[in-house]
Amino acid sequence: MEEIKQLAALLDYMIKHNDEHAEEVKEYADRAKTLGNEEAHADIAKGVALLIQSNDMLKQARKRLG
């Protein structure tokens, strides 16, 4: 049971950490767009979407741990 609590705590940390990074990377996408590089903007935006999708899976796993 203690190991589950530890794993849950680690996931809580990673979820928050990843959310913060996703927000930061969104700013990079905006910067690329402002600089006129639409292709880089699109690539970065796709990366952000994947980060969010990955974090959603971590959130699902966290819920399953209780």
Phi, psi and omega in degrees: 000321180297323179294325177295318178298319179295316179297318178298318179295319178297318179294319177304314179298312183295321179298313179296316180301313181294322177300317179296318179293322179299319178296319180296317182291328174302322178296324177296320178298316179298320180297316179300319179295316178300325179280359176088012181255088182294325180295315178296319177303313181297317179297315180294319179299320176296320177298319178297317179300321178291322176300316180295317179298317178299316180294326176300323178292321176297321178296320178296316179298320180298318178298322181293335178283343179092000000 
